[in-house]
């Protein structure tokens, strides 16, 4: 059963879906992208490979991925309409730059080949203009090899609050490394600024402090949350927290409240922090599933969205941090497998569109994806 939410549409993504992102750039709030990941068994080579330690011989596997691009249509039933699909290596994470690059929205993709690529959205900003909608397309501009024989697991842009013609991107990878990159003003080149080992095992997640982009955070399979000052060689973290009991897999800086940070872990807890004192969290919410992704609301500083793997998608209200506990105010539970990707849509349905769309005017729209059932969901919060 869902609580205070209503499902509007479910789409089959063919491959396992693990990340969704609505475009934050004004004029493009109707654009949403979904990344997928699929293990494919390759044909066995003509010469048999050596058996492994168990004595069995396994055919090699390849990681396939696909980038799916959608418009949100609001004339008639509210629905997602696909306008492009591109076959790639398996996609582990996708993030839009918060501002335009070379006057176009830009998307970063972290993939299983160990590369970071940057794509720009071509075409008009108004989806209600048929010509603009038909000509929209995502085109790759540049890529950089981040890690050899490894996977880039996550990325974040430095542009959450501060605009820059040459934004920075931070990545984390399966070898425990963080890599700081700088983009050229025309998005035609990626320069590696620095790279360092941050965790003993997989570095599952990385994130900028949007208020001070020289500060980055990372979480790893070693159960550690760490902070880094990128103005230094990053030989030592600025802090190390063991507050989570299992791997740290999600981090998000609040772009509306300077010192607020949220982290999530396989331990099924969302921890809220005041970054001025990282010794202990200021809030703790048990959500009943590993917290794969966290997203602060784009306008309300107190709303936090969580994808909780085995226990669905939840909206948290953290406004009572000072006089009580943060609470779950809504949940979406109509998916059929692991809850992985989730995001807020910045576009809302107007009263004029209410009669034909079936959606509720003024209510937040969200998109989510679940892994093993290969599905992408569009739903609304009946707040």
C-alpha positions, 0 to 999 in steps of 0.5 A, a space after each residue: 500500500 502507498 501512503 499519501 502517494 498516487 501512481 500515474 505511470 509505470 514503464 518497462 526499462 528492459 534492463 535493470 534501472 538504477 538511477 533517475 534524474 529530472 533536469 534542474 535547468 529552467 526551461 527543461 524541467 520536463 526532461 527526465 533521464 534514466 540509467 540502466 545496468 545489465 549483466 550479459 553472459 558472453 559466449 565462451 571463447 573457443 579456447 577454454 579459460 582456466 578454471 577458478 578456485 572452485 574448479 568451475 569455468 565461467 564464461 566472461 560477463 559484460 556490463 550493458 547499459 542504456 540511457 533513456 530520455 523522456 519528456 513529461 507530457 501534460 496535455 492529456 494524461 500526465 505521462 513520460 514520453 521517450 524521445 531517445 535511447 542510447 546503448 552504452 556501458 552499464 550506467 552506475 550514476 547520472 547527474 545533471 549540472 545545475 546550470 548550463 554549459 555552453 548554453 545547454 543543459 549538461 549531463 554527467 554519466 558514470 559507467 562500468 568502463 571506468 569513464 566519466 562522460 559529459 553529454 549536452 541536451 540540444 533542442 528548444 527549452 519549451 516542450 509544448 513547442 512541437 518543433 523543439 520537442 522533436 529536435 531534442 537530443 542528448 549528444 556526448 561532448 567528452 569523456 575521461 578514463 577515471 579508473 582502469 579495470 574498475 567502475 565509476 560508481 558515483 559523481 556530483 557537480 560543484 554547481 549546487 549553489 555556485 555557477 561556474 563556466 568551468 564547473 568541477 565534477 567529483 567521482 568515486 570508484 570501485 577501487 576506493 578512489 575519489 577523482 576531482 575533474 574540471 570541465 572546459 567552458 565549452 564542455 569539450 574536455 575533462 581535465 583530471 585535477 587530482 585523484 586519491 585513495 579515500 576508502 579501503 574498499 568501494 567508494 560508493 558515493 561522493 558529494 560536494 558541499 554546495 556552499 563550499 565546493 572545495 569540500 567534498 564528502 565520501 562514503 565507502 564499503 568500509 562503513 566510513 563517512 569522510 570529508 576532504 579539503 581539495 585545496 590540499 593533497 588529500 593525504 588525510 581526511 578532514 574528518 572520519 565518522 563511524 556513525 554508520 554501522 554498514 557501508 555508506 552509499 548516499 550523501 547529499 548537501 542541502 542547497 537551501 540550508 548551509 550546514 545541513 547534510 544527509 547521509 544514508 547507509 546499508 544499515 537502514 538509517 538516514 543520518 542528518 548532520 550539522 557540518 560544523 560538528 561532524 562528531 555525531 549526527 543531529 538526527 537519525 531516522 530508521 527507514 527499514 531498508 538500505 538507503 541507496 539515494 537521498 535527494 533534498 527538495 529543490 525548494 523546501 529545505 526540510 523535505 528529503 527523499 529517500 530510496 530505501 532498497 527493500 523498503 520502498 521510497 519515502 519522503 521525510 520531513 526534518 523540520 522537527 530536528 530541534 524539538 523532536 524526531 524527523 518523520 516519514 510523511 509519505 511513502 511510495 510502495 507500488 514498485 516490485 523490487 529493489 528501490 534504487 533511483 528517485 528524484 523530485 520533478 520541478 514541474 507541477 501541474 496547473 489547475 488549467 491542466 487538471 481536467 485532462 491530465 488525471 493528476 492533482 494540480 500543484 502536487 509534487 511529481 516524482 520519478 523512481 526506478 526499481 532494479 530487478 523488475 526493470 521498471 520506471 515509475 511516475 507518481 505524485 505526492 498528495 501532500 
